[in-house]
Amino acid sequence: GESVGLHLPTLSVQEGDNSIINCAYSNSASDYFIWYKQESGKGPQFIIDIRSNMDKRQGQRVTVLLNKTVKHLSLQIAATQPGDSAVYFCAENNAGGTSYGKLTFGQGTILTVHP
Amino acid sequence: SAVISQKPSRDICQRGTSLTIQCQVDSQVTMMFWYRQQPGQSLTLIATANQGSEATYESGFVIDKFPISRPNLTFSTLTVSNMSPEDSSIYLCSVERTGGAFFGQGTRLTVV
């Protein structure tokens, strides 16, 4: 789940395991969602997005699942690698397709992958 | 995706001074966005910058503190005015493109 302040949720996994990062979003009107990866000292890197007319979307080693009923988003990373260690943010947009760069971010989850 | 360059990448500034951050995109975009990321926290939208019009600010952010320019379709600046230590953050610009919304590497500002 999400947290506030400086105490970000953390997830520790072993290299090769699958990781699941969860996000509860707040606005039932949100219709576009993005997952970002942020490494130390860098800007957020786009991973994958999904629109509200879908409940699943797959990319390279990643899958995003959307459950609009409970306003929940998850990011699954297959065969997690040490290079996947970072902070992961979900972001939501409710501009109805007119300005999908206007995002509300979740608090983030720290993923640590152990060799 | 998009190539987004920010300058400076980091700076240490005295309180009471102002810093202007530049954002350059590799091709024309209609909207550019400025975000703030306070230490250890998530990103918060400051404002949306359209070329040829005043920026639109989010609740809690005002033009006097964060003036924005958007002189053309590939460039924008954000000024952090009359800085205090509470303004120490990473400031990021982003753009929307077909295929998503993309960020620059950020400007890490420390106010002393």
Contacts between the chains, C-beta under 8 A, distances in Angstrom:
chain1	res1	chain2	res2	distance
A	5	B	41	7.7
A	6	B	39	7.9
A	6	B	40	4.4
A	6	B	41	7.1
A	8	B	40	7.4
A	34	B	100	6.1
A	34	B	101	6.3
A	36	B	103	7.7
A	41	B	108	7.7
A	42	B	105	5.7
A	42	B	106	7.3
A	43	B	4	7.9
A	43	B	92	5.4
A	43	B	103	4.0
A	43	B	104	5.4
A	43	B	105	4.6
A	43	B	106	4.6
A	44	B	43	7.0
A	44	B	92	7.5
A	44	B	103	4.8
A	45	B	103	7.6
A	46	B	1	6.7
A	46	B	100	4.8
A	46	B	101	7.1
A	46	B	102	5.6
A	46	B	103	7.8
A	49	B	99	7.9
A	49	B	100	5.2
A	89	B	42	6.2
A	89	B	43	7.1
A	91	B	43	7.8
A	91	B	101	7.8
A	99	B	31	6.0
A	99	B	48	6.8
A	99	B	96	7.1
A	100	B	96	5.5
A	100	B	100	8.0
A	100	B	101	6.2
A	101	B	31	5.8
A	101	B	33	5.0
A	101	B	48	7.8
A	101	B	94	5.8
A	101	B	95	6.4
A	101	B	96	3.3
A	101	B	101	4.1
A	102	B	31	8.0
A	102	B	33	6.5
A	102	B	45	6.3
A	102	B	48	6.1
A	103	B	33	7.9
A	103	B	43	7.6
A	103	B	45	6.7
A	103	B	101	6.3
A	104	B	45	7.4
A	105	B	42	4.5
A	105	B	43	4.5
A	105	B	44	7.3
A	106	B	42	6.5
A	107	B	41	7.6
A	107	B	42	5.1
A	108	B	42	5.4
